[in-house]
Amino acid sequence: MEGGLSDSERQLLRQAQSACRGKAGYVPVPVLLMLDRGRAVAAIAEDLAV
């Protein structure tokens, strides 16, 4: 992810993650946060078994 997320964007995503826990929207939020931390897409897919 070029440029990465700002601190406020990370905070909003973490709030969304808490609000979505156990719901269909839960998975995309952690994926965005992991990408922002530099995790490889293949590694994330493997971790999530997708």
C-alpha positions in Angstrom: 0.0 0.0 0.0 1.7 3.1 -1.2 2.1 5.9 1.3 0.4 3.9 4.1 -2.4 5.0 6.3 -2.4 8.0 8.5 -2.8 7.6 12.3 -6.4 8.9 12.1 -7.2 6.4 9.3 -5.7 3.5 11.4 -7.8 4.6 14.4 -11.0 4.7 12.3 -10.3 1.2 11.0 -9.7 -0.1 14.5 -13.0 1.4 15.6 -14.7 -0.2 12.6 -13.0 -3.5 13.4 -14.4 -3.4 16.9 -17.9 -2.5 15.7 -17.9 -5.3 13.0 -16.4 -8.1 15.2 -18.3 -11.3 14.4 -20.1 -9.8 11.4 -19.4 -10.1 7.6 -17.4 -6.9 7.5 -14.9 -8.0 10.1 -12.3 -9.6 7.8 -11.5 -6.7 5.4 -10.5 -4.4 8.3 -7.7 -6.5 9.7 -6.5 -7.1 6.1 -6.1 -3.4 5.5 -4.3 -3.0 8.8 -2.0 -5.9 8.0 -1.2 -4.5 4.5 -0.4 -1.1 6.1 2.1 -2.8 8.4 3.9 -4.3 5.3 2.5 -7.8 5.4 2.6 -9.6 2.0 -0.7 -10.3 0.4 0.2 -14.0 0.0 1.1 -14.3 3.7 -2.2 -12.6 4.7 -4.2 -14.9 2.4 -2.4 -17.9 3.9 -3.1 -16.7 7.5 -6.8 -16.3 6.7 -7.0 -19.5 4.7 -8.4 -17.7 1.6 
